[in-house]
Structure formats: structure tokens, C-alpha cells
Amino acid sequence: MSQARGSRLPGDSESNDRHRDEERAEARLSGELAARFTDYIDAHGLTKSDVVREALDEFLPASERSQYVLPRDPGLADAYLALAGEEKRVLSVDQAENILCRESHPNTPKEVIRDEVLDPLKDSGLVSVHNGQVGVHPLTEREEYAIEGELTDE
């Protein structure tokens, strides 16, 4: 039997659970973190739930359930997804750094993107960096990769 998800209110049954498709998360905050949280909510006119959702969306990698073959590291996976497309791409290092700073690593200074993101991405085999150019392997679906891998193992 699968466990019901959501958060039923008193009087709700499993069949009329208004939050069936939602995940409930709770946390207790204290000290400086609680004060910063309260100050931020007050200053921006947001609800606690809005702030927590936005923070989790920023913190959690979007790539974990991807349909594509990706680097194992979630941060690198998000970086690859920001650069890749259906066809092979070639970008200047500057263009790639701008994309990564804007889309996958907004809190990383551009000066360190090459060392912390592009160079580690090279190890994945999905990106190459040569002569100021970044070559990006096209997106490959996991199922397609698994089928190709099975065929080559025979």
C-alpha cells in the first residue's frame, strides 16, 4: 500500500485531500536565521511558504530527474543543461561563462566559472574546451543511451 502524500485537514478523507499532489515540509528556525527570515518576509511582503518554495527551487538541482544523460554532480548537470541543445553547439568561452552565470550558477563570479564549472564539465565527456571555444555534446535521452549501451555490449 502506498503512503498517502499531502497534508489532510481534520475532516478530510483520503478521497477529498486537497493537498494530495503537494509535499509538505516543515522547519524550525532560531537565532539569526529566524531573524533574517522574518526581516526578509516583512521587507518583501511575501509569505513564509513563498520564500521557502523559492529558496528550495534555487537550492535543489533541476537535473536529478532529467530524461537526459547528465554528469553525476547536480551542479554540473544543471550547467550542462544550460549549455546543451538538440544539436552540437560551439560557443566562445565568454558566451558559455555568461550563460552559466545567468542560468545555472548565478551566485558564482564569472572569474571562477571556468575553473569551477567548465573545467570539471570537461571530465564528463559532454563538453570540450579548446582554443577559446566550448564544444557541447547534444542532449542524449537516457533510454536512447541505455539501448545503445546494450547493443554495444552484445
DSSP file (Angstrom, degrees, kcal/mol; ACC not computed):
  #  RESIDUE AA STRUCTURE BP1 BP2  ACC     N-H-->O    O-->H-N    N-H-->O    O-->H-N    TCO  KAPPA ALPHA  PHI   PSI    X-CA   Y-CA   Z-CA
    1    1 A M              0   0    0      0, 0.0     2,-0.2     0, 0.0     0, 0.0   0.000 360.0 360.0 360.0 131.0    0.0    0.0    0.0
    2    2 A S        -     0   0    0      1,-0.1     2,-0.3     0, 0.0     0, 0.0  -0.521 360.0-111.1 -80.9 147.4    1.4    3.4   -0.9
    3    3 A Q        -     0   0    0     -2,-0.2     2,-0.1     1,-0.1    -1,-0.1  -0.585  33.3-114.7 -77.9 134.6    1.6    6.1    1.7
    4    4 A A        -     0   0    0     -2,-0.3     2,-0.2     1,-0.0    -1,-0.1  -0.448  31.3-149.5 -68.7 140.1   -0.7    9.0    1.1
    5    5 A R        +     0   0    0     15,-0.2     2,-0.2    -2,-0.1    18,-0.1  -0.664  51.9  46.2-105.6 164.5    1.0   12.3    0.4
    6    6 A G  S    S-     0   0    0     -2,-0.2     2,-0.4    16,-0.2    18,-0.2  -0.607  87.9 -76.4 104.1-165.2   -0.1   15.7    1.3
    7    7 A S        -     0   0    0     -2,-0.2     2,-0.2    16,-0.1    11,-0.1  -0.849  40.2-153.6-141.6 100.6   -1.5   17.1    4.5
    8    8 A R        -     0   0    0     -2,-0.4     3,-0.1     9,-0.1     9,-0.1  -0.502   9.8-140.2 -76.6 141.7   -5.1   16.3    5.3
    9    9 A L    >   -     0   0    0     -2,-0.2     3,-2.7     1,-0.1    -1,-0.0  -0.596  43.2 -73.8 -91.0 159.8   -7.0   18.7    7.5
   10   10 A P  T 3  S+     0   0    0      0, 0.0    -1,-0.1     0, 0.0     3,-0.1  -0.308 125.1  24.7 -53.8 133.6   -9.4   17.5   10.1
   11   11 A G  T 3  S+     0   0    0      1,-0.4     2,-0.3    -3,-0.1    -3,-0.0   0.196  94.3 120.7  94.2 -16.0  -12.5   16.1    8.4
   12   12 A D    <   -     0   0    0     -3,-2.7    -1,-0.4     2,-0.0     2,-0.2  -0.598  47.7-156.5 -79.1 140.8  -10.7   15.4    5.1
   13   13 A S    >   -     0   0    0     -2,-0.3     3,-0.8    -3,-0.1     4,-0.2  -0.654  34.9-100.2-105.1 171.5  -10.7   11.9    3.9
   14   14 A E  G >  S+     0   0    0      1,-0.2     3,-0.8    -2,-0.2     6,-0.1   0.850 122.2  55.7 -59.9 -33.1   -8.1   10.4    1.5
   15   15 A S  G 3  S+     0   0    0      1,-0.2    -1,-0.2     3,-0.0    -3,-0.0   0.756 115.0  35.8 -74.8 -23.6  -10.5   10.8   -1.4
   16   16 A N  G <  S+     0   0    0     -3,-0.8     2,-0.6     3,-0.0    -1,-0.2   0.076  76.9 145.5-117.4  26.3  -11.0   14.5   -0.9
   17   17 A D    X   -     0   0    0     -3,-0.8     3,-1.3    -4,-0.2     4,-0.2  -0.507  36.1-158.7 -65.0 112.4   -7.5   15.5    0.3
   18   18 A R  T 3  S+     0   0    0     -2,-0.6     3,-0.2     1,-0.3    -1,-0.2   0.681  89.5  45.3 -67.6 -18.0   -7.0   19.0   -1.2
   19   19 A H  T >  S+     0   0    0      1,-0.2     3,-2.0   -14,-0.1    -1,-0.3   0.035  70.8 125.7-116.1  25.3   -3.2   18.7   -0.9
   20   20 A R  T <  S+     0   0    0     -3,-1.3   -15,-0.2     1,-0.3    -1,-0.2   0.831  78.4  43.9 -55.6 -38.1   -2.8   15.2   -2.4
   21   21 A D  T 3  S+     0   0    0     -3,-0.2     2,-0.3    -4,-0.2    -1,-0.3   0.247 102.0  86.2 -95.0  13.3   -0.3   16.3   -5.0
   22   22 A E    <   -     0   0    0     -3,-2.0     2,-0.5   -17,-0.1   -16,-0.2  -0.832  68.3-137.5-114.3 152.6    1.7   18.5   -2.7
   23   23 A E        -     0   0    0     -2,-0.3     2,-0.4   -18,-0.1   -16,-0.1  -0.928  18.2-143.9-106.9 129.9    4.6   17.7   -0.4
   24   24 A R        -     0   0    0     -2,-0.5     2,-0.4   -18,-0.2   -18,-0.1  -0.804  18.5-176.5 -96.2 133.0    4.5   19.4    3.0
   25   25 A A        -     0   0    0     -2,-0.4     2,-0.4     2,-0.0    -2,-0.0  -0.994   1.4-172.7-129.4 135.4    7.8   20.5    4.5
   26   26 A E        +     0   0    0     -2,-0.4     2,-0.3     2,-0.0    -2,-0.0  -0.951   5.9 173.0-127.2 148.2    8.3   22.0    8.0
   27   27 A A        -     0   0    0     -2,-0.4     2,-0.5     2,-0.0    -2,-0.0  -0.992  24.4-137.2-150.6 148.1   11.3   23.5    9.6
   28   28 A R        -     0   0    0     -2,-0.3     2,-0.4     2,-0.0    -2,-0.0  -0.915  22.2-163.9-104.9 132.5   12.0   25.3   12.9
   29   29 A L        +     0   0    0     -2,-0.5     2,-0.3     4,-0.1    -2,-0.0  -0.908  11.4 172.8-116.3 144.7   14.3   28.4   12.6
   30   30 A S    >>  +     0   0    0     -2,-0.4     4,-1.0     4,-0.0     3,-0.8  -0.921  41.9   5.0-142.2 169.6   16.0   30.1   15.5
   31   31 A G  H 3> S-     0   0    0     -2,-0.3     4,-2.0     1,-0.2     5,-0.1  -0.206 121.5 -10.2  61.5-141.3   18.6   32.8   16.2
   32   32 A E  H 3> S+     0   0    0      1,-0.2     4,-2.9     2,-0.2    -1,-0.2   0.851 134.6  56.5 -63.9 -37.0   20.0   34.9   13.4
   33   33 A L  H <> S+     0   0    0     -3,-0.8     4,-2.4     1,-0.2    -1,-0.2   0.916 108.1  48.0 -62.8 -42.2   18.5   32.7   10.7
   34   34 A A  H  X S+     0   0    0     -4,-1.0     4,-2.5     2,-0.2    -1,-0.2   0.904 112.8  48.8 -63.5 -41.2   15.0   33.2   12.1
   35   35 A A  H  X S+     0   0    0     -4,-2.0     4,-2.7     2,-0.2    -2,-0.2   0.923 112.2  47.6 -65.6 -43.8   15.5   36.9   12.3
   36   36 A R  H  X S+     0   0    0     -4,-2.9     4,-2.4     2,-0.2    -2,-0.2   0.898 111.8  51.3 -63.0 -40.1   16.8   37.1    8.8
   37   37 A F  H  X S+     0   0    0     -4,-2.4     4,-2.3    -5,-0.2    -2,-0.2   0.941 112.8  44.5 -61.0 -49.5   13.9   35.1    7.5
   38   38 A T  H  X S+     0   0    0     -4,-2.5     4,-2.6     1,-0.2     5,-0.2   0.911 113.2  50.7 -63.0 -44.2   11.4   37.3    9.3
   39   39 A D  H  X S+     0   0    0     -4,-2.7     4,-2.6     1,-0.2    -1,-0.2   0.910 110.9  49.4 -60.9 -42.0   13.1   40.5    8.1
   40   40 A Y  H  X S+     0   0    0     -4,-2.4     4,-2.0     2,-0.2     6,-0.2   0.927 111.6  48.1 -64.6 -45.4   13.1   39.3    4.5
   41   41 A I  H  X>S+     0   0    0     -4,-2.3     4,-1.3     1,-0.2     5,-1.2   0.931 115.0  45.6 -60.5 -46.5    9.4   38.4    4.6
   42   42 A D  H  <5S+     0   0    0     -4,-2.6     3,-0.2     1,-0.2    -2,-0.2   0.904 113.8  48.6 -63.8 -42.1    8.5   41.7    6.1
   43   43 A A  H  <5S+     0   0    0     -4,-2.6    -1,-0.2    -5,-0.2    -2,-0.2   0.809 120.7  35.4 -70.3 -29.5   10.7   43.7    3.7
   44   44 A H  H  <5S-     0   0    0     -4,-2.0    -1,-0.2    -5,-0.2    -2,-0.2   0.455 100.2-125.4-107.2  -2.3    9.4   41.9    0.6
   45   45 A G  T  <5 +     0   0    0     -4,-1.3     2,-0.2    -3,-0.2    -3,-0.2   0.838  62.3 139.2  63.9  33.6    5.7   41.4    1.5
   46   46 A L      < -     0   0    0     -5,-1.2     2,-0.2    -6,-0.2    -1,-0.2  -0.620  53.2-112.6-105.3 165.2    5.9   37.6    0.9
   47   47 A T     >  -     0   0    0     -2,-0.2     4,-2.0     1,-0.1     5,-0.2  -0.577  28.5-113.8 -89.7 161.2    4.5   34.7    2.7
   48   48 A K  H  > S+     0   0    0      1,-0.2     4,-2.5    -2,-0.2     5,-0.2   0.917 118.7  52.8 -58.2 -43.4    6.7   32.2    4.5
   49   49 A S  H  > S+     0   0    0      1,-0.2     4,-2.8     2,-0.2    -1,-0.2   0.895 106.4  52.6 -61.3 -41.2    5.7   29.5    2.1
   50   50 A D  H  > S+     0   0    0      1,-0.2     4,-2.5     2,-0.2    -1,-0.2   0.929 111.3  46.2 -60.1 -45.4    6.6   31.7   -0.9
   51   51 A V  H  X S+     0   0    0     -4,-2.0     4,-2.5     2,-0.2    -2,-0.2   0.916 113.7  47.9 -65.6 -43.8   10.1   32.3    0.5
   52   52 A V  H  X S+     0   0    0     -4,-2.5     4,-2.6     2,-0.2     5,-0.2   0.923 112.6  49.2 -64.2 -43.8   10.7   28.6    1.3
   53   53 A R  H  X S+     0   0    0     -4,-2.8     4,-2.5    -5,-0.2    -2,-0.2   0.933 113.3  46.3 -60.5 -46.3    9.5   27.5   -2.1
   54   54 A E  H  X S+     0   0    0     -4,-2.5     4,-2.0    -5,-0.2    -2,-0.2   0.903 113.3  49.3 -63.2 -41.6   11.7   30.0   -3.9
   55   55 A A  H  X S+     0   0    0     -4,-2.5     4,-2.4     2,-0.2    -2,-0.2   0.916 113.1  46.2 -65.7 -42.7   14.7   29.0   -1.7
   56   56 A L  H  X S+     0   0    0     -4,-2.6     4,-3.1     2,-0.2    -2,-0.2   0.893 110.4  53.3 -66.7 -38.9   14.2   25.3   -2.3
   57   57 A D  H  < S+     0   0    0     -4,-2.5    -1,-0.2    -5,-0.2    -2,-0.2   0.888 113.8  43.2 -62.8 -37.9   13.8   25.9   -6.1
   58   58 A E  H  < S+     0   0    0     -4,-2.0    -2,-0.2    -5,-0.2    -1,-0.2   0.875 119.5  43.2 -72.5 -38.5   17.1   27.8   -6.1
   59   59 A F  H  < S+     0   0    0     -4,-2.4    -2,-0.2    -5,-0.2    -3,-0.2   0.899 100.2  72.5 -78.1 -43.3   18.9   25.2   -3.9
   60   60 A L  S  < S-     0   0    0     -4,-3.1     2,-0.1    -5,-0.2     0, 0.0  -0.555  87.3-115.1 -80.6 134.6   17.7   21.9   -5.3
   61   61 A P    >   -     0   0    0      0, 0.0     3,-0.5     0, 0.0    -1,-0.1  -0.414  11.8-149.3 -68.0 141.3   19.1   20.9   -8.7
   62   62 A A  T 3  S+     0   0    0      1,-0.2     3,-0.5    12,-0.1    -2,-0.0   0.605  88.1  70.0 -81.1 -12.0   16.6   20.7  -11.5
   63   63 A S  T >   +     0   0    0     11,-0.2     3,-2.1     1,-0.2    -1,-0.2   0.589  66.1  93.2 -86.6 -11.2   18.6   17.9  -13.2
   64   64 A E  T <  S+     0   0    0     -3,-0.5    -1,-0.2     1,-0.3    -2,-0.1   0.805  96.8  33.8 -59.2 -32.2   18.0   15.0  -10.8
   65   65 A R  T 3  S+     0   0    0     -3,-0.5    -1,-0.3     2,-0.0    -2,-0.1   0.006  89.1 146.1-110.0  28.9   15.1   13.6  -12.6
   66   66 A S    <   -     0   0    0     -3,-2.1     4,-0.1     1,-0.1    -3,-0.1  -0.269  51.7-140.2 -67.9 150.6   16.2   14.5  -16.1
   67   67 A Q  S    S+     0   0    0      2,-0.1    75,-3.4    75,-0.1    76,-0.4   0.462  80.1  82.7 -84.0  -3.0   15.4   12.4  -19.1
   68   68 A Y  B    S-A  141   0A   0     73,-0.3     2,-0.4    -5,-0.1    73,-0.2  -0.655  91.3 -99.8-106.1 158.1   18.9   13.1  -20.4
   69   69 A V        +     0   0    0     71,-3.0    71,-0.3    -2,-0.2    -2,-0.1  -0.631  57.0 169.9 -70.3 126.1   22.3   11.6  -19.8
   70   70 A L        -     0   0    0     -2,-0.4     7,-0.1    -4,-0.1     8,-0.0  -0.912  40.6 -85.4-137.9 160.2   24.0   14.1  -17.4
   71   71 A P        -     0   0    0      0, 0.0     6,-0.1     0, 0.0    50,-0.0  -0.350  41.7-121.1 -59.4 151.3   27.1   14.5  -15.3
   72   72 A R  S    S+     0   0    0      4,-0.1     3,-0.0     5,-0.1     5,-0.0   0.858  92.8  85.4 -66.4 -35.9   26.6   12.9  -11.8
   73   73 A D  S  > S-     0   0    0      1,-0.2     4,-2.6     2,-0.0     3,-0.2  -0.545  76.6-143.6 -70.2 122.3   27.2   16.1   -9.9
   74   74 A P  H  > S+     0   0    0      0, 0.0     4,-2.3     0, 0.0   -11,-0.2   0.851  98.4  51.7 -58.4 -37.2   23.9   18.0   -9.8
   75   75 A G  H  > S+     0   0    0      2,-0.2     4,-1.7     1,-0.2     5,-0.1   0.896 113.2  44.3 -66.7 -39.4   25.6   21.4  -10.2
   76   76 A L  H  > S+     0   0    0     -3,-0.2     4,-2.8     2,-0.2    -1,-0.2   0.855 110.7  55.5 -71.7 -34.6   27.5   20.3  -13.3
   77   77 A A  H  X S+     0   0    0     -4,-2.6     4,-2.5     2,-0.2    -2,-0.2   0.927 108.5  47.4 -62.3 -44.3   24.3   18.6  -14.6
   78   78 A D  H  X S+     0   0    0     -4,-2.3     4,-1.8     2,-0.2    -1,-0.2   0.885 111.6  51.7 -63.8 -37.4   22.4   21.9  -14.4
   79   79 A A  H  X S+     0   0    0     -4,-1.7     4,-1.4     2,-0.2    -2,-0.2   0.930 109.8  48.5 -64.5 -44.9   25.4   23.7  -16.1
   80   80 A Y  H  X S+     0   0    0     -4,-2.8     4,-2.9     1,-0.2     3,-0.5   0.921 109.8  52.3 -61.3 -43.6   25.4   21.2  -18.9
   81   81 A L  H  < S+     0   0    0     -4,-2.5    -1,-0.2     1,-0.2    -2,-0.2   0.852 106.7  54.3 -61.0 -33.7   21.6   21.5  -19.4
   82   82 A A  H  < S+     0   0    0     -4,-1.8    -1,-0.2     1,-0.2    -2,-0.2   0.825 118.2  34.9 -68.3 -30.3   22.0   25.3  -19.6
   83   83 A L  H  < S+     0   0    0     -4,-1.4    -2,-0.2    -3,-0.5    -1,-0.2   0.794 103.4  83.7 -93.1 -31.4   24.6   24.9  -22.4
   84   84 A A     <  +     0   0    0     -4,-2.9     2,-0.2    -5,-0.2     4,-0.1  -0.245  46.1 168.2 -82.3 161.5   23.3   21.9  -24.3
   85   85 A G        -     0   0    0      2,-0.5    54,-2.7    52,-0.2     4,-0.1  -0.792  54.7 -75.3-148.7-167.9   20.6   21.7  -27.0
   86   86 A E  S    S+     0   0    0     -2,-0.2     2,-0.3    52,-0.2    -2,-0.0   0.766 115.7  43.4 -70.5 -25.7   19.3   19.2  -29.6
   87   87 A E  S    S-     0   0    0     50,-0.1    -2,-0.5    51,-0.1    52,-0.2  -0.799 104.1 -85.1-116.6 159.1   22.3   19.8  -31.8
   88   88 A K        -     0   0    0     -2,-0.3     2,-0.4    50,-0.1    49,-0.2  -0.388  50.0-154.4 -59.8 139.9   26.0   20.0  -31.0
   89   89 A R  E     -B  136   0B   0     47,-2.0    47,-3.2    -4,-0.1     2,-0.4  -0.921  15.0-162.6-121.2 146.3   26.9   23.6  -30.0
   90   90 A V  E     +B  135   0B   0     -2,-0.4     2,-0.3    45,-0.2    45,-0.2  -0.991  20.7 169.1-126.6 123.0   30.1   25.6  -30.2
   91   91 A L  E     -B  134   0B   0     43,-2.6    43,-3.7    -2,-0.4     2,-0.1  -0.871  38.1-104.1-126.5 158.1   30.3   28.7  -28.1
   92   92 A S  E  >  -B  133   0B   0     -2,-0.3     4,-2.5    41,-0.2    41,-0.3  -0.491  36.8-113.6 -73.1 157.0   33.1   31.0  -27.2
   93   93 A V  H  > S+     0   0    0     39,-2.2     4,-2.8     1,-0.2     5,-0.2   0.902 119.6  54.4 -58.0 -39.9   34.3   30.6  -23.6
   94   94 A D  H  > S+     0   0    0     38,-0.3     4,-2.3     2,-0.2    -1,-0.2   0.919 108.3  47.7 -61.5 -44.6   32.9   34.1  -22.8
   95   95 A Q  H  > S+     0   0    0      2,-0.2     4,-2.4     1,-0.2    -2,-0.2   0.931 113.0  48.7 -61.5 -45.2   29.4   33.1  -24.1
   96   96 A A  H  X S+     0   0    0     -4,-2.5     4,-2.6     1,-0.2    -2,-0.2   0.915 111.0  49.8 -62.1 -43.4   29.5   29.9  -22.1
   97   97 A E  H  X S+     0   0    0     -4,-2.8     4,-2.6     1,-0.2    -1,-0.2   0.908 110.2  50.9 -62.3 -41.7   30.5   31.7  -19.0
   98   98 A N  H  X S+     0   0    0     -4,-2.3     4,-1.8     2,-0.2    -2,-0.2   0.921 111.5  47.6 -61.6 -44.3   27.8   34.3  -19.5
   99   99 A I  H  X S+     0   0    0     -4,-2.4     4,-3.2     1,-0.2     5,-0.5   0.933 113.6  47.4 -62.1 -46.6   25.1   31.6  -19.9
  100  100 A L  H  X>S+     0   0    0     -4,-2.6     5,-3.3     1,-0.2     4,-0.7   0.891 111.8  49.8 -65.1 -40.6   26.4   29.7  -16.8
  101  101 A C  H  <5S+     0   0    0     -4,-2.6    -1,-0.2    -5,-0.2    -2,-0.2   0.857 119.1  39.4 -64.6 -34.4   26.5   32.8  -14.6
  102  102 A R  H  <5S+     0   0    0     -4,-1.8    -2,-0.2    -5,-0.2    -1,-0.2   0.885 129.6  21.3 -82.9 -41.3   23.0   33.7  -15.7
  103  103 A E  H  <5S+     0   0    0     -4,-3.2    -3,-0.2    -5,-0.2    -2,-0.1   0.887 131.6  14.9-104.1 -45.4   21.2   30.3  -15.7
  104  104 A S  T  <5S+     0   0    0     -4,-0.7    -3,-0.2    -5,-0.5    -4,-0.1   0.721 130.8  29.6-109.6 -23.5   22.9   27.6  -13.7
  105  105 A H    > < +     0   0    0     -5,-3.3     3,-1.9    -6,-0.2    -1,-0.2  -0.438  61.2 155.9-134.6  60.6   25.4   29.3  -11.3
  106  106 A P  T 3  S+     0   0    0      0, 0.0    -1,-0.1     0, 0.0    -5,-0.1   0.700  77.0  51.6 -65.6 -18.2   24.0   32.8  -10.6
  107  107 A N  T 3  S+     0   0    0     -3,-0.1    -6,-0.1     2,-0.1    -5,-0.1   0.324  90.8  93.0 -99.4   8.3   25.9   33.1   -7.4
  108  108 A T  S <  S-     0   0    0     -3,-1.9    -3,-0.1    -7,-0.2     5,-0.1  -0.890  80.8-120.3-103.8 124.6   29.3   32.2   -8.9
  109  109 A P    >>  -     0   0    0      0, 0.0     3,-1.9     0, 0.0     4,-0.6  -0.336  20.3-123.3 -61.8 142.4   31.5   35.0  -10.1
  110  110 A K  H >> S+     0   0    0      1,-0.3     3,-0.9     2,-0.2     4,-0.6   0.814 107.7  68.1 -55.6 -32.5   32.3   34.8  -13.8
  111  111 A E  H 34 S+     0   0    0      1,-0.2    -1,-0.3     2,-0.1     4,-0.3   0.745 107.3  37.7 -62.8 -23.2   36.0   34.8  -13.0
  112  112 A V  H <> S+     0   0    0     -3,-1.9     4,-2.9     2,-0.1     5,-0.3   0.446  88.4  93.5-108.9  -0.9   35.8   31.4  -11.4
  113  113 A I  H <X>S+     0   0    0     -3,-0.9     4,-2.5    -4,-0.6     5,-2.0   0.901  85.6  52.0 -59.0 -41.8   33.2   29.7  -13.8
  114  114 A R  I  <>S+     0   0    0     -4,-0.6     5,-3.1     3,-0.2    -1,-0.2   0.950 116.6  38.0 -62.3 -47.9   36.0   28.2  -15.9
  115  115 A D  I  45S+     0   0    0     -4,-0.3    -2,-0.2     1,-0.2    -1,-0.2   0.894 126.6  35.2 -69.8 -40.3   37.8   26.6  -13.0
  116  116 A E  I  <5S+     0   0    0     -4,-2.9    -2,-0.2     3,-0.1    -3,-0.2   0.679 135.7  10.9 -92.6 -17.9   34.7   25.5  -11.0
  117  117 A V  I  X5S+     0   0    0     -4,-2.5     4,-2.1    -5,-0.3    -3,-0.2   0.698 124.3  43.8-125.1 -59.2   32.3   24.6  -13.8
  118  118 A L  I  ><S+     0   0    0     -5,-2.0     4,-1.5     2,-0.2    -4,-0.2   0.931 114.9  47.9 -63.3 -47.3   33.7   24.4  -17.3
  119  119 A D  H  ><S+     0   0    0     -5,-3.1     4,-0.8    -6,-0.3     3,-0.5   0.934 114.1  46.3 -62.5 -45.6   36.9   22.5  -16.4
  120  120 A P  H >4 S+     0   0    0      0, 0.0     3,-0.5     0, 0.0     4,-0.5   0.851 107.7  58.8 -63.6 -31.3   35.0   19.9  -14.3
  121  121 A L  H ><>S+     0   0    0     -4,-2.1     3,-1.2     1,-0.2     5,-0.7   0.831  95.3  64.3 -64.5 -30.9   32.4   19.6  -17.1
  122  122 A K  H ><5S+     0   0    0     -4,-1.5     3,-1.4    -3,-0.5    -1,-0.2   0.876  94.4  60.0 -58.6 -37.1   35.3   18.5  -19.5
  123  123 A D  T <<5S+     0   0    0     -4,-0.8    -1,-0.3    -3,-0.5    -2,-0.2   0.715  94.7  64.1 -65.1 -20.1   35.8   15.4  -17.3
  124  124 A S  T < 5S-     0   0    0     -3,-1.2    -1,-0.3    -4,-0.5    -2,-0.2   0.700 103.4-129.6 -76.3 -18.4   32.2   14.4  -18.1
  125  125 A G  T < 5S+     0   0    0     -3,-1.4    -3,-0.1    -4,-0.5    -2,-0.1   0.451  88.3  97.1  81.8  -0.1   33.0   14.0  -21.8
  126  126 A L  S   <S+     0   0    0     -5,-0.7    11,-3.0     1,-0.1     2,-0.3   0.593  84.4  38.0 -95.3 -13.1   29.9   16.1  -22.6
  127  127 A V  E     -C  136   0B   0     -6,-0.7    -2,-0.4     9,-0.2     2,-0.4  -0.993  63.2-166.5-138.3 141.9   31.8   19.3  -23.0
  128  128 A S  E     -C  135   0B   0      7,-2.5     7,-2.6    -2,-0.3     2,-0.5  -0.969   5.4-158.7-126.7 148.8   35.2   20.2  -24.5
  129  129 A V  E     +C  134   0B   0     -2,-0.4     2,-0.3     5,-0.2     5,-0.2  -0.970  25.5 151.9-129.3 115.8   37.2   23.4  -24.2
  130  130 A H  E >   -C  133   0B   0      3,-2.2     3,-2.3    -2,-0.5    -2,-0.1  -0.994  63.5  -9.8-145.8 136.1   39.9   24.2  -26.8
  131  131 A N  T 3  S-     0   0    0     -2,-0.3     3,-0.1     1,-0.3    -1,-0.1   0.839 127.8 -49.4  49.1  44.8   41.3   27.5  -28.1
  132  132 A G  T 3  S+     0   0    0      1,-0.2   -39,-2.2   -40,-0.1     2,-0.3   0.571 117.3 110.2  75.7   8.1   38.7   29.7  -26.5
  133  133 A Q  E <   -BC  92 130B   0     -3,-2.3    -3,-2.2   -41,-0.3     2,-0.5  -0.894  55.7-149.6-117.7 147.4   35.8   27.6  -27.8
  134  134 A V  E     -BC  91 129B   0    -43,-3.7   -43,-2.6    -2,-0.3     2,-0.5  -0.969   9.4-159.9-116.4 117.0   33.4   25.4  -25.9
  135  135 A G  E     -BC  90 128B   0     -7,-2.6    -7,-2.5    -2,-0.5     2,-0.5  -0.853   8.7-161.8 -95.6 128.6   32.0   22.4  -27.7
  136  136 A V  E     -BC  89 127B   0    -47,-3.2   -47,-2.0    -2,-0.5    -9,-0.2  -0.950  14.9-132.0-119.0 119.7   28.8   21.0  -26.2
  137  137 A H        -     0   0    0    -11,-3.0   -52,-0.2    -2,-0.5     3,-0.1  -0.385  36.7-103.5 -62.6 140.9   27.6   17.5  -27.0
  138  138 A P        -     0   0    0      0, 0.0   -52,-0.2     0, 0.0   -50,-0.1  -0.254  45.9 -83.6 -65.7 157.5   23.9   17.4  -27.9
  139  139 A L        -     0   0    0    -54,-2.7     2,-0.5   -52,-0.2   -69,-0.1  -0.368  45.5-161.7 -59.4 135.3   21.4   16.2  -25.3
  140  140 A T        -     0   0    0    -71,-0.3   -71,-3.0    -3,-0.1     2,-0.1  -0.990  18.2-123.5-124.2 124.5   21.0   12.4  -25.3
  141  141 A E  B  >  -A   68   0A   0     -2,-0.5     4,-2.3   -73,-0.2   -73,-0.3  -0.386  17.5-127.0 -67.5 143.5   18.0   10.8  -23.8
  142  142 A R  H  > S+     0   0    0    -75,-3.4     4,-2.8     1,-0.2     5,-0.2   0.901 109.3  51.6 -56.5 -45.0   18.8    8.2  -21.1
  143  143 A E  H  > S+     0   0    0    -76,-0.4     4,-2.4     1,-0.2    -1,-0.2   0.906 109.8  49.4 -62.1 -41.9   16.7    5.5  -22.8
  144  144 A E  H  > S+     0   0    0      1,-0.2     4,-2.4     2,-0.2    -1,-0.2   0.907 112.4  48.2 -62.7 -42.1   18.5    6.0  -26.1
  145  145 A Y  H  X S+     0   0    0     -4,-2.3     4,-2.7     2,-0.2    -2,-0.2   0.906 111.1  50.4 -65.0 -43.0   21.9    5.8  -24.3
  146  146 A A  H  X S+     0   0    0     -4,-2.8     4,-2.3     2,-0.2    -2,-0.2   0.907 111.4  48.2 -63.0 -42.3   20.8    2.6  -22.5
  147  147 A I  H  X S+     0   0    0     -4,-2.4     4,-2.2     2,-0.2    -2,-0.2   0.929 112.9  47.6 -65.2 -44.8   19.7    1.0  -25.7
  148  148 A E  H  X S+     0   0    0     -4,-2.4     4,-2.0     1,-0.2    -2,-0.2   0.911 112.0  51.1 -61.7 -41.5   22.9    2.0  -27.5
  149  149 A G  H  X S+     0   0    0     -4,-2.7     4,-1.2     1,-0.2    -2,-0.2   0.886 109.4  49.8 -63.0 -39.5   24.9    0.7  -24.5
  150  150 A E  H  X S+     0   0    0     -4,-2.3     4,-0.8     1,-0.2    -1,-0.2   0.884 110.1  51.3 -65.7 -38.4   23.1   -2.7  -24.6
  151  151 A L  H >< S+     0   0    0     -4,-2.2     3,-0.5     1,-0.2    -2,-0.2   0.877 110.1  47.9 -68.0 -36.3   23.7   -3.0  -28.3
  152  152 A T  H 3< S+     0   0    0     -4,-2.0    -1,-0.2     1,-0.2    -2,-0.2   0.732 105.6  59.6 -77.7 -20.4   27.4   -2.4  -27.9
  153  153 A D  H 3<        0   0    0     -4,-1.2    -1,-0.2     1,-0.2    -2,-0.2   0.700 360.0 360.0 -77.7 -18.7   27.7   -4.9  -25.0
  154  154 A E    <<        0   0    0     -4,-0.8    -1,-0.2    -3,-0.5    -2,-0.1   0.477 360.0 360.0 -75.7 360.0   26.4   -7.8  -27.1
